[in-house]
Amino acid sequence: MPSVSHNPNFLVSLKAILFDLDDTLVVDEAVSKQTFAAVGQLAAKHGAEGDRLQRVAQETAKKLHREGPVYPYCRSIGISAFECLWGGFEGVTPELTALREWSHAFRVEVFDRALREQLIDNPALAQELSEAWAATRRKSQRLMPDAVETLARLSNYSIGLLTNGAPDLQREKLAASGLAAFFQAVAVSGEHGIGKPKPEIFQILLGELGVTPSEAAMVGNSLERDIVGANSAGLTSIWIKVAGSEEHFETTPAFTIHGLAELPKILRELAA
């Protein structure tokens, strides 16, 4: 197991641990890519090159997402291109309404363009692939290694969940994970209109837990959102470096771990 690295300038007494959700407690990026592979295999049964289709579909999803009218909202709340392929985006706010309406056409267009890149003009197949993607992604959810065991070992702390994303989709992921009972409080960016790394969303969750920033740590895989946000808000930041989803961002976490199983050791050292 890789050794835990830390910044010796961060030494505090902790009462609460905040966790990110995607690629911290539940697998996100890898599952989405596996879903593209599965849909590529389905397309291959209809005469497409599966590997080529899945690659083009991923690229197209990201491109259309960046160019879409809802991108500023998605960026601020933390809704990814791949989440737009399966989220329901329930809600009555203008932003969620616009996202819900846009996403329906977006999903079909992703696969229609991927098929047309291979000179396949088949709108019905594009619709089928988009529906298969959403269904496959939804049933493929799984936990990060040691998620349950790690949370179970933190009974001496208040535990909160701080996740960016659409309210219904993040709540769905949490319910499917089976981890909800571990959290004393949950904050979803889309429910508050504020996303990480803004300090305000951290302060909301800290207030619900009844602790100050200096009494809390944030565990997450995103340097840009989790670690920058935690540092800005005055929390101890713990970066979980997940293979395949690493970011390059100019910020320094208090601690770096390579798996959740390393977290209890850090907390024991801080408590001592």
CORSULMO-V606847 format. One record per residue. N is the residue number from 1. RES is the residue in one small letter. NEAR is the number of other ideal C-beta (glycine too) atoms within 12 Angstrom. D_FIRST is the distance of its C-alpha to the first C-alpha in whole Angstrom. Layout:
<<N:RES:NEAR:D_FIRST> <N:RES:NEAR:D_FIRST>>
//
This chain:
<<1:m:12:0> <2:p:13:4> <3:s:13:6> <4:v:28:9> <5:s:19:12> <6:h:24:16> <7:n:21:19> <8:p:11:21> <9:n:13:24> <10:f:29:23> <11:l:18:24> <12:v:28:25> <13:s:20:26> <14:l:36:25> <15:k:28:27> <16:a:37:26> <17:i:46:23> <18:l:47:24> <19:f:45:22> <20:d:52:22> <21:l:47:23> <22:d:43:22> <23:d:40:19> <24:t:45:18> <25:l:44:19> <26:v:38:20> <27:v:30:20> <28:d:39:23> <29:e:28:22> <30:a:25:21> <31:v:31:24> <32:s:36:26> <33:k:26:26> <34:q:25:26> <35:t:35:29> <36:f:41:31> <37:a:27:30> <38:a:27:31> <39:v:45:34> <40:g:32:35> <41:q:22:35> <42:l:29:38> <43:a:36:40> <44:a:22:39> <45:k:17:42> <46:h:23:44> <47:g:16:44> <48:a:32:42> <49:e:22:39> <50:g:25:36> <51:d:19:33> <52:r:22:36> <53:l:39:37> <54:q:35:33> <55:r:23:32> <56:v:31:36> <57:a:47:35> <58:q:32:32> <59:e:21:34> <60:t:35:37> <61:a:39:36> <62:k:25:34> <63:k:19:37> <64:l:32:40> <65:h:31:37> <66:r:19:38> <67:e:17:41> <68:g:28:42> <69:p:19:44> <70:v:32:42> <71:y:24:39> <72:p:17:40> <73:y:31:39> <74:c:37:36> <75:r:22:35> <76:s:24:35> <77:i:38:34> <78:g:38:31> <79:i:40:32> <80:s:33:31> <81:a:32:33> <82:f:38:31> <83:e:42:32> <84:c:42:35> <85:l:40:35> <86:w:40:35> <87:g:37:36> <88:g:24:39> <89:f:35:39> <90:e:20:42> <91:g:24:44> <92:v:11:47> <93:t:19:46> <94:p:14:47> <95:e:28:44> <96:l:29:42> <97:t:16:46> <98:a:23:46> <99:l:38:42> <100:r:28:43> <101:e:18:46> <102:w:27:44> <103:s:38:41> <104:h:22:44> <105:a:23:45> <106:f:42:42> <107:r:41:40> <108:v:32:43> <109:e:29:43> <110:v:40:40> <111:f:43:40> <112:d:31:44> <113:r:28:43> <114:a:39:40> <115:l:38:43> <116:r:22:46> <117:e:23:44> <118:q:28:44> <119:l:12:48> <120:i:25:47> <121:d:15:50> <122:n:22:49> <123:p:18:49> <124:a:16:48> <125:l:28:45> <126:a:35:44> <127:q:21:44> <128:e:24:43> <129:l:44:40> <130:s:38:39> <131:e:22:40> <132:a:32:37> <133:w:44:35> <134:a:33:35> <135:a:19:35> <136:t:27:32> <137:r:37:30> <138:r:23:31> <139:k:17:31> <140:s:26:27> <141:q:30:25> <142:r:22:22> <143:l:27:19> <144:m:38:16> <145:p:23:13> <146:d:23:13> <147:a:33:16> <148:v:22:19> <149:e:20:17> <150:t:33:16> <151:l:32:19> <152:a:20:21> <153:r:23:19> <154:l:33:21> <155:s:15:24> <156:n:17:25> <157:y:32:25> <158:s:27:27> <159:i:37:25> <160:g:40:27> <161:l:43:26> <162:l:53:27> <163:t:50:27> <164:n:44:29> <165:g:44:31> <166:a:38:35> <167:p:33:35> <168:d:24:36> <169:l:44:33> <170:q:40:30> <171:r:26:32> <172:e:28:32> <173:k:39:28> <174:l:32:28> <175:a:19:30> <176:a:23:29> <177:s:31:25> <178:g:19:27> <179:l:31:25> <180:a:23:28> <181:a:16:29> <182:f:29:26> <183:f:32:28> <184:q:27:31> <185:a:27:31> <186:v:35:31> <187:a:40:32> <188:v:37:32> <189:s:40:33> <190:g:35:36> <191:e:28:38> <192:h:29:38> <193:g:24:39> <194:i:26:36> <195:g:38:33> <196:k:46:30> <197:p:32:30> <198:k:25:33> <199:p:24:33> <200:e:21:35> <201:i:41:33> <202:f:45:31> <203:q:28:34> <204:i:26:35> <205:l:41:32> <206:l:34:32> <207:g:20:36> <208:e:24:35> <209:l:31:33> <210:g:15:35> <211:v:31:32> <212:t:21:33> <213:p:28:30> <214:s:21:29> <215:e:23:28> <216:a:41:26> <217:a:50:23> <218:m:49:22> <219:v:50:19> <220:g:51:19> <221:n:43:18> <222:s:39:21> <223:l:31:22> <224:e:28:25> <225:r:42:26> <226:d:47:23> <227:i:39:23> <228:v:28:26> <229:g:41:28> <230:a:45:26> <231:n:33:26> <232:s:23:30> <233:a:34:31> <234:g:23:29> <235:l:44:26> <236:t:41:23> <237:s:43:21> <238:i:45:17> <239:w:45:16> <240:i:43:13> <241:k:30:13> <242:v:31:13> <243:a:16:14> <244:g:16:17> <245:s:28:19> <246:e:18:18> <247:e:23:21> <248:h:10:23> <249:f:19:24> <250:e:11:26> <251:t:24:24> <252:t:20:22> <253:p:37:20> <254:a:34:19> <255:f:37:16> <256:t:30:13> <257:i:34:10> <258:h:24:8> <259:g:29:9> <260:l:39:11> <261:a:23:10> <262:e:30:9> <263:l:40:13> <264:p:27:14> <265:k:22:13> <266:i:38:14> <267:l:32:18> <268:r:16:18> <269:e:21:18> <270:l:29:20> <271:a:18:23> <272:a:10:23>>
//
